[in-house]
Amino acid sequence: MPITEILRSAHQALLRNWGRTILTSLSMVVGTASLVLVVVAGISGRNYTLDIIRGVGTNLVSVGNERAPTAERINFGDLKAIQTEVLGVRSAAPVVASIPTVTLNGIGRRVTLIGTTPEYQQIRNIEVLSGSFIDQYDLRNRNKVCLITKPFAEILERDPFYEGYVTLFGIRFSVIGIFKERVNTFGQTEVSEYSAIVPVDVARAFESDDKIDFIYVMAESMEVVSQVSDKILKLLIQRHRNQNFYSVMTLSEILNAANKISLGLTLVLLVIAAISLISSGISIMNVMLITVTERTREIGVKKSIGAYRRVLLTEFLVEALILSFGGGLVGIFLGVAAPYSIRFFTTEIQIEIPAIAVILGFGVTLLVGLTFGMLPALKASRMNPVEALRYE
């Protein structure tokens, strides 16, 4: 029998009970939409989480020594050694921090003063909202310039006597820019609500020694972070001869943990969606079994006039596939439309709709229809024509 004739026959059979057909397809709509939404949510959530961590810097290495005595604190000699002797280091920036008190609108506020170098902007993912970042010229000439955070700038601008300068430790600094951290750093940051960035040599003038509070190192790639962190620790031990004083931290472990957690949650949600699809498949199987029973005499007539078993098998399988195909198409549409519509309400959340979600949803839906439609189709194809004709 031509495939067009099989399709026409299956279509007519489904139209005889169009209400039952629609209700059965609705179960596939729910199952397929759930599967697509789970894949979209899993992939988008995973990418969002990993992008935040990558934004902080998967190739970032933080070197500190808070527990070290003054004589063993990391210094500018260590910084130069890291930059010149450790392979895989792209750049490094020191941080010399102090906390002066500034009177703002009659209220004394503690300001985090960050002395660093121009490399700090790229390494720490700093976004300059206005103005410019400190450069090598400011560094060489020890210019009294600074960048401040937006909340700090907003308070200063409300002062009628503000003329683009802020006084820190009794020294007037010209404000050359406003900055913020480009991404969330999960609280692991030296940048506070009221912070100012100044050239490192200027910040050193406020300290009694040559110490560095910590060093940020950018590795050439994520793949060499582990080797770079090990080499830095060995270098510091060689220069200071005490391992317990120094800590070298990276975000690679956090990234790997987040990746595993996201994958685990996605798998759990996929199992839940699969259960929904299996329930839909069982619904299709039950309806098809009822259909086979109702059409027993019709099957007997077809077999008595020479219909092949494979023709009947194909016809009932096509009916099951049409049920799952129609429900799958609507389910995919709803599963894609729901996350896509979020873009019309907010631009802060970017939901990725990967092609794999559509392909997986459609493929699994057809597979469910084929699998659960097989039993009714086999039952119809194996009927004895004599007994089928005698069925009342």
C-alpha positions as CSV (number, residue, x, y, z in Angstrom):
1,M,0.0,0.0,0.0
2,P,1.4,3.5,-0.9
3,I,2.5,5.6,2.1
4,T,0.1,8.3,1.0
5,E,-2.8,5.8,1.3
6,I,-1.6,4.8,4.8
7,L,-1.4,8.4,5.9
8,R,-4.9,9.1,4.5
9,S,-6.3,6.0,6.3
10,A,-4.6,6.9,9.6
11,H,-5.8,10.5,9.3
12,Q,-9.4,9.5,8.7
13,A,-9.3,7.0,11.7
14,L,-8.1,9.8,14.0
15,L,-10.7,12.2,12.8
16,R,-13.5,9.8,13.7
17,N,-12.7,10.4,17.4
18,W,-11.2,13.9,17.1
19,G,-12.0,14.8,20.7
20,R,-10.0,11.8,22.0
21,T,-7.2,12.6,19.6
22,I,-6.8,16.1,20.8
23,L,-6.9,15.1,24.5
24,T,-4.2,12.4,23.8
25,S,-2.0,14.9,22.0
26,L,-2.3,17.3,24.8
27,S,-0.5,14.9,27.1
28,M,2.4,14.9,24.6
29,V,2.3,18.7,24.5
30,V,2.9,18.9,28.2
31,G,5.6,16.3,28.1
32,T,7.5,17.8,25.2
33,A,7.2,21.3,26.5
34,S,8.5,20.2,29.9
35,L,11.5,18.5,28.2
36,V,12.4,21.5,26.1
37,L,12.0,23.9,29.1
38,V,14.3,21.7,31.2
39,V,17.0,21.6,28.6
40,V,16.7,25.3,28.0
41,A,16.7,26.1,31.8
42,G,19.6,23.7,32.4
43,I,21.9,24.9,29.7
44,S,21.0,28.6,30.3
45,G,21.4,28.4,34.0
46,R,24.6,26.5,33.7
47,N,26.1,29.0,31.2
48,Y,24.9,32.0,33.3
49,T,26.6,30.6,36.5
50,L,29.8,29.7,34.7
51,D,29.9,33.1,32.9
52,I,29.7,34.9,36.2
53,I,32.7,32.9,37.5
54,R,34.6,33.3,34.3
55,G,33.9,37.0,34.4
56,V,35.7,37.1,37.8
57,G,38.5,35.3,36.1
58,T,39.1,31.5,35.7
59,N,42.8,32.3,34.9
60,L,43.0,34.6,38.0
61,V,45.5,33.7,40.8
62,S,45.4,35.5,44.1
63,V,48.6,35.6,46.2
64,G,48.3,36.7,49.8
65,N,50.2,36.4,53.1
66,E,48.0,37.9,55.9
67,R,49.5,35.6,58.5
68,A,53.1,36.4,57.8
69,P,55.1,38.7,60.1
70,T,56.3,42.0,58.7
71,A,59.7,40.7,57.7
72,E,58.2,37.9,55.7
73,R,55.4,39.8,53.9
74,I,55.4,39.7,50.1
75,N,57.1,42.7,48.6
76,F,57.8,44.3,45.3
77,G,60.8,42.0,44.8
78,D,58.4,39.1,44.9
79,L,56.2,40.8,42.4
80,K,59.0,41.3,40.0
81,A,60.1,37.7,40.5
82,I,56.6,36.4,39.7
83,Q,56.5,38.5,36.5
84,T,59.9,37.5,35.2
85,E,60.6,34.0,36.6
86,V,57.2,32.2,36.5
87,L,56.3,30.8,33.1
88,G,52.6,31.1,32.1
89,V,52.1,34.5,33.8
90,R,50.5,37.1,31.4
91,S,50.4,40.0,33.9
92,A,50.4,40.8,37.6
93,A,49.2,43.7,39.7
94,P,50.0,44.5,43.3
95,V,47.5,45.8,45.8
96,V,48.6,48.0,48.7
97,A,45.4,48.7,50.7
98,S,44.7,51.2,53.5
99,I,41.5,52.6,55.0
100,P,41.6,56.4,55.5
101,T,38.5,58.3,56.9
102,V,36.9,60.9,54.8
103,T,34.3,63.4,55.9
104,L,31.3,63.3,53.5
105,N,28.3,65.5,54.1
106,G,29.4,66.0,57.7
107,I,29.8,62.2,58.3
108,G,33.1,60.4,58.6
109,R,33.2,57.4,56.2
110,R,35.9,54.8,55.9
111,V,37.3,54.6,52.4
112,T,39.2,51.6,51.0
113,L,42.3,53.1,49.3
114,I,43.7,50.7,46.7
115,G,47.2,51.3,45.4
116,T,47.9,49.4,42.3
117,T,49.1,49.5,38.7
118,P,47.4,49.9,35.3
119,E,47.3,46.0,34.9
120,Y,44.8,45.9,37.7
121,Q,42.0,47.0,35.4
122,Q,42.2,44.0,33.1
123,I,43.1,41.5,35.7
124,R,40.2,42.4,38.1
125,N,37.7,43.2,35.3
126,I,37.2,46.8,36.2
127,E,34.8,48.9,34.2
128,V,35.5,52.6,33.9
129,L,32.1,54.3,33.9
130,S,33.5,57.7,33.1
131,G,37.0,59.3,32.8
132,S,40.0,57.1,32.5
133,F,42.1,54.5,34.5
134,I,45.5,55.2,35.9
135,D,48.3,54.7,33.3
136,Q,52.1,54.4,33.2
137,Y,52.5,58.1,33.1
138,D,50.6,58.5,36.4
139,L,52.7,55.6,37.8
140,R,56.1,57.1,36.8
141,N,55.3,60.6,38.0
142,R,53.5,59.5,41.1
143,N,50.5,61.7,40.1
144,K,48.0,62.4,42.9
145,V,45.1,61.0,40.9
146,C,42.4,58.5,41.7
147,L,39.3,56.7,40.5
148,I,36.4,56.3,42.8
149,T,33.3,54.1,43.0
150,K,29.9,55.3,41.9
151,P,28.3,55.6,45.4
152,F,31.4,57.6,46.5
153,A,31.1,59.9,43.5
154,E,27.4,60.5,44.1
155,I,28.0,61.7,47.6
156,L,30.8,63.9,46.5
157,E,28.8,65.5,43.7
158,R,26.1,66.5,46.3
159,D,28.7,68.6,48.1
160,P,28.3,72.2,46.7
161,F,32.1,72.7,47.3
162,Y,33.2,69.7,45.4
163,E,35.6,70.6,42.5
164,G,36.8,67.2,41.3
165,Y,39.2,66.6,44.2
166,V,39.1,64.3,47.3
167,T,41.4,64.5,50.3
168,L,42.9,61.2,51.5
169,F,45.5,61.2,54.3
170,G,45.6,65.0,54.0
171,I,46.6,64.9,50.3
172,R,44.4,66.2,47.5
173,F,43.7,63.7,44.8
174,S,42.3,64.7,41.5
175,V,39.4,62.4,40.5
176,I,40.0,61.2,37.0
177,G,37.3,58.5,36.7
178,I,34.5,56.5,38.2
179,F,34.7,52.7,38.2
180,K,32.9,49.5,39.2
181,E,33.6,45.8,39.2
182,R,32.2,44.4,35.9
183,V,30.9,41.2,37.6
184,N,29.9,40.0,41.0
185,T,32.9,38.6,42.9
186,F,30.9,36.8,45.5
187,G,32.1,39.1,48.3
188,Q,35.8,38.1,47.7
189,T,37.0,41.6,46.8
190,E,38.9,44.5,48.2
191,V,36.6,46.9,46.5
192,S,34.0,48.3,48.9
193,E,31.1,50.7,48.4
194,Y,33.5,53.6,49.0
195,S,36.8,52.8,47.4
196,A,39.5,54.8,45.6
197,I,42.2,53.5,43.2
198,V,45.5,55.4,43.2
199,P,48.9,54.7,41.7
200,V,50.7,52.1,43.8
201,D,53.8,54.3,44.5
202,V,51.6,57.0,45.9
203,A,49.8,54.5,48.2
204,R,53.2,53.2,49.4
205,A,54.0,56.7,50.8
206,F,51.3,56.0,53.4
207,E,52.9,52.8,54.6
208,S,56.0,52.3,56.8
209,D,57.5,49.4,54.8
210,D,57.7,47.9,51.3
211,K,54.9,45.4,51.9
212,I,52.2,44.3,49.4
213,D,48.9,43.2,50.8
214,F,48.4,40.7,48.0
215,I,49.1,40.2,44.3
216,Y,46.7,39.4,41.5
217,V,48.2,37.3,38.7
218,M,46.6,36.6,35.4
219,A,47.7,33.3,33.8
220,E,48.0,32.9,30.1
221,S,45.1,30.5,30.0
222,M,42.8,28.5,32.3
223,E,44.7,25.3,31.5
224,V,48.0,26.6,33.1
225,V,46.4,28.1,36.2
226,S,47.2,25.1,38.4
227,Q,50.9,25.0,37.2
228,V,51.3,28.8,37.6
229,S,49.8,28.7,41.2
230,D,52.2,25.9,42.2
231,K,55.2,27.7,40.7
232,I,54.3,30.9,42.5
233,L,54.0,29.1,45.8
234,K,57.4,27.4,45.3
235,L,59.0,30.7,44.4
236,L,57.7,32.4,47.5
237,I,58.9,29.6,49.7
238,Q,62.3,29.8,48.1
239,R,62.5,33.6,48.7
240,H,61.0,33.5,52.3
241,R,61.5,29.9,53.4
242,N,58.2,29.4,55.0
243,Q,55.2,27.8,53.3
244,N,52.6,28.4,56.0
245,F,52.6,32.1,55.6
246,Y,51.5,32.2,51.9
247,S,48.2,31.4,50.2
248,V,47.7,31.0,46.5
249,M,44.0,30.8,45.5
250,T,42.2,30.3,42.1
251,L,38.6,30.1,40.9
252,S,39.2,26.8,39.0
253,E,37.8,24.6,41.7
254,I,34.8,26.8,42.1
255,L,34.2,26.6,38.3
256,N,34.5,22.8,38.3
257,A,32.2,22.5,41.3
258,A,29.6,24.8,39.7
259,N,29.8,22.8,36.5
260,K,29.2,19.6,38.3
261,I,26.3,21.0,40.4
262,S,24.6,22.5,37.3
263,L,25.0,19.2,35.4
264,G,23.5,17.3,38.3
265,L,20.5,19.6,38.6
266,T,19.9,19.4,34.8
267,L,20.0,15.5,34.9
268,V,17.5,15.5,37.8
269,L,15.1,17.8,35.9
270,L,15.6,15.7,32.8
271,V,14.5,12.6,34.7
272,I,11.4,14.4,35.9
273,A,10.6,15.5,32.3
274,A,11.2,12.0,31.0
275,I,8.7,10.6,33.6
276,S,6.2,13.1,32.1
277,L,6.9,11.9,28.6
278,I,6.6,8.3,29.6
279,S,3.2,9.1,31.1
280,S,2.2,10.7,27.8
281,G,3.4,7.6,26.0
282,I,1.3,5.3,28.2
283,S,-1.7,7.5,27.5
284,I,-1.0,7.1,23.7
285,M,-0.7,3.3,24.1
286,N,-4.0,3.0,26.1
287,V,-5.9,5.1,23.5
288,M,-4.4,3.1,20.6
289,L,-5.3,-0.2,22.3
290,I,-8.9,1.1,22.7
291,T,-8.8,2.1,19.0
292,V,-7.6,-1.4,18.0
293,T,-10.4,-3.0,20.0
294,E,-13.0,-0.7,18.4
295,R,-11.8,-1.5,14.9
296,T,-11.5,-5.2,15.3
297,R,-14.0,-6.0,12.6
298,E,-12.4,-3.5,10.2
299,I,-9.0,-5.2,10.8
300,G,-10.7,-8.6,10.1
301,V,-12.1,-7.3,6.8
302,K,-8.8,-5.9,5.7
303,K,-6.9,-9.1,6.5
304,S,-9.6,-11.2,4.8
305,I,-9.2,-9.4,1.5
306,G,-5.4,-9.7,1.6
307,A,-4.0,-6.9,3.7
308,Y,-0.4,-7.7,4.7
309,R,0.6,-7.7,8.4
310,R,3.2,-5.1,7.8
311,V,0.6,-2.8,6.2
312,L,-1.6,-2.9,9.3
313,L,1.5,-2.6,11.6
314,T,2.5,0.5,9.6
315,E,-1.0,2.0,9.6
316,F,-1.4,1.9,13.4
317,L,2.2,3.0,14.0
318,V,1.5,6.0,11.8
319,E,-1.5,6.9,13.8
320,A,0.6,6.8,17.0
321,L,3.3,8.9,15.4
322,I,0.7,11.5,14.2
323,L,-0.5,11.8,17.8
324,S,3.0,12.3,19.1
325,F,4.1,14.5,16.2
326,G,1.2,17.0,16.6
327,G,1.6,17.1,20.3
328,G,5.4,17.4,19.9
329,L,5.2,20.4,17.6
330,V,2.9,22.3,19.9
331,G,5.0,21.3,22.9
332,I,8.2,22.6,21.2
333,F,6.5,25.8,20.3
334,L,5.4,26.4,23.9
335,G,8.7,25.2,25.3
336,V,10.6,27.8,23.2
337,A,8.0,30.6,23.4
338,A,8.0,30.7,27.2
339,P,11.7,31.5,27.7
340,Y,11.9,33.6,24.6
341,S,9.0,35.8,25.9
342,I,11.1,36.8,28.9
343,R,13.2,39.0,26.6
344,F,10.2,41.3,26.2
345,F,10.0,41.9,29.9
346,T,13.7,42.3,30.9
347,T,17.0,42.6,29.2
348,E,19.0,41.6,32.2
349,I,18.3,37.9,31.8
350,Q,19.6,36.4,28.5
351,I,18.1,33.0,28.0
352,E,19.8,30.8,25.4
353,I,17.6,28.6,23.3
354,P,20.0,26.0,22.0
355,A,19.1,23.9,18.9
356,I,19.8,20.8,20.9
357,A,16.7,21.5,23.0
358,V,14.4,21.5,20.0
359,I,16.1,18.5,18.4
360,L,16.1,16.5,21.6
361,G,12.5,17.4,22.4
362,F,11.2,16.5,18.9
363,G,13.3,13.3,18.7
364,V,12.3,12.0,22.1
365,T,8.7,12.7,21.4
366,L,8.7,10.7,18.2
367,L,10.6,7.9,19.9
368,V,8.0,7.8,22.7
369,G,5.2,7.7,20.1
370,L,6.9,4.9,18.2
371,T,7.7,2.9,21.3
372,F,4.3,3.0,22.9
373,G,2.5,2.7,19.6
374,M,4.3,-0.5,18.8
375,L,2.2,-2.8,21.2
376,P,-1.2,-1.7,19.8
377,A,0.2,-2.0,16.2
378,L,1.5,-5.5,16.8
379,K,-1.8,-6.5,18.3
380,A,-3.7,-5.3,15.3
381,S,-1.3,-6.9,12.8
382,R,-1.4,-10.3,14.5
383,M,-5.2,-10.6,14.7
384,N,-6.8,-13.8,13.4
385,P,-9.1,-12.6,10.5
386,V,-11.8,-15.2,11.3
387,E,-12.0,-14.2,15.0
388,A,-11.8,-10.5,14.1
389,L,-14.8,-10.9,11.7
390,R,-16.8,-12.6,14.4
391,Y,-16.1,-9.8,16.9
392,E,-19.3,-7.9,18.0
